[in-house]
């Protein structure tokens, strides 16, 4: 399943980049994140609570930054499994930041989500609907965080 979109954020690219690379900020912006622990400069472990159709549970994950060109782009892989069905999830993801002007940035993202196990049986429509809700809330929270005072320190 491919998820991609562009989000307009009324803040400079550097401010958006700073928030996206702050592990504590991301934990607060992503719905359901219960914990994130930085392992090293490029690796993070965490847990997220999510409901996908009739299944709710905690997903454990490891995220690893593969490539980074500050403050322009990043690629990462995320590997995880859920506590209920033990389904495996792999997400190959990336984003780019493009300055629209001094005070606006387009955040374009693309995620290739691969699911194996019982969660995959739920089907593409249910998984897309769940992902769309999570991404919509993330975008809302990111805008609020970055735009509240125009800096990543909000």
C-alpha atoms as one frame of an Amber mdcrd trajectory, in Angstrom:
protein
   0.000   0.000   0.000   1.430   3.368  -1.027   0.534   6.476   0.987   1.642
   9.833  -0.356   0.612  13.442  -0.081   1.919  16.965   0.368   1.191  19.053
   3.443   1.557  22.856   3.395   2.961  24.202   6.653   3.136  27.917   7.376
   6.693  27.868   8.712  10.238  27.936   7.315  11.712  24.601   6.181  14.348
  24.636   8.941  11.681  24.949  11.648   9.746  22.014  10.144  12.954  19.963
   9.851  13.860  20.650  13.485  10.509  19.331  14.700  10.610  16.264  12.434
  14.020  15.312  13.843  13.082  15.871  17.491  12.150  12.403  18.742  10.145
  13.812  21.656   8.245  16.189  19.380   7.386  13.412  16.933   6.183  11.213
  19.796   3.730  13.953  20.752   2.597  14.579  17.190   1.898  11.017  16.062
  -1.449   9.741  17.363  -1.138   6.703  19.610   2.606   6.831  20.249   3.165
   5.577  23.776   6.966   5.663  23.893  10.037   6.362  21.777  13.603   5.650
  22.795  16.595   6.895  20.840  19.099   4.058  20.352  21.663   6.090  18.383
  21.696   9.051  15.970  19.776   7.071  13.342  17.818   4.402  15.242  14.727
   4.619  17.435  12.561   2.023  19.179   9.008   2.671  20.205   5.460   1.555
  20.752   2.237   2.873  19.309  -1.342   1.953  20.177  -3.603   1.692  17.156
  -6.961   0.324  16.101  -7.244  -1.192  12.653 -10.805  -2.217  11.938 -11.866
  -4.576  14.743  -8.298  -5.133  15.993  -6.705  -2.887  18.609  -3.272  -3.366
  20.058   0.182  -2.099  20.731   2.689  -2.136  17.912   6.376  -2.286  18.750
   8.637  -0.766  16.119  12.219   0.089  15.240  12.793   3.069  12.947  16.114
   3.559  11.203  17.110   6.661   9.224  18.733   5.460   6.002  19.619   8.781
   4.401  19.335  12.402   5.446  20.038  15.679   3.655  19.220  18.469   6.148
  16.938  20.403   5.918  15.698  18.943   2.636  14.996  15.201   2.700  15.122
  11.966   4.620  14.447   8.282   4.017  13.831   5.694   6.706  12.612   2.184
   7.269  10.310   1.128  10.065   9.892  -2.504  11.102   7.321  -3.624  13.636
   4.790  -6.124  14.869   1.559  -5.918  16.818   0.832  -7.438  20.220  -2.463
  -9.084  19.267  -1.986 -10.826  15.910   1.812 -10.731  15.691   1.434  -9.361
  12.181   4.593  -7.856  10.719   4.714  -4.332   9.318   7.439  -2.799   7.178
   7.306   0.822   6.072   9.819   2.313   3.653   9.241   6.016   3.896  10.676
   9.340   2.921   9.904  13.006   2.855  11.135  16.167   1.221  10.761  19.750
   2.350  10.386  22.429  -0.303  10.356  26.100   0.655   7.407  27.877  -0.905
   8.665  31.186   0.483  10.329  32.397   3.704   7.317  31.408   5.804   5.805
  28.365   4.077   7.047  24.852   3.386   5.610  21.924   1.480   6.224  18.583
   3.203   5.857  15.829   0.606   5.863  12.291   1.974   5.660   8.801   0.535
   5.305   5.572   2.481   5.323   2.054   1.078   3.541   0.000   3.745   3.811
  -3.785   3.634   1.795  -5.877   6.088   1.999  -9.609   6.611  -0.215 -11.710
   8.821  -3.761 -11.354  10.093  -3.788  -7.561   9.731  -3.259  -7.963   5.991
  -6.539  -9.889   5.810  -8.480  -6.765   6.835  -7.899  -5.423   3.384  -6.606
  -2.342   1.736  -9.692  -0.151   2.336  -9.683  -0.573   6.132  -5.922  -0.087
   6.362  -6.022   3.015   4.134  -8.867   4.521   6.153  -6.970   3.979   9.406
  -3.758   5.405   7.942  -5.612   8.419   6.530  -7.028   9.281   9.968  -3.613
   8.966  11.635  -1.898  11.072   8.948  -4.613  13.734   9.069  -4.224  14.102
  12.828  -0.408  14.113  12.515  -0.569  16.940   9.942  -2.908  18.944  12.197
  -0.612  18.520  15.201   2.517  19.299  13.168   0.991  22.530  11.863  -0.036
  23.547  15.372   3.395  22.753  16.795   5.482  24.463  14.124   3.153  27.393
  13.471   2.393  28.282  17.084   5.319  30.680  17.183   7.151  30.026  13.929
   9.878  27.946  15.538  10.571  24.349  16.522  10.855  25.332  20.167   7.127
  25.605  20.705
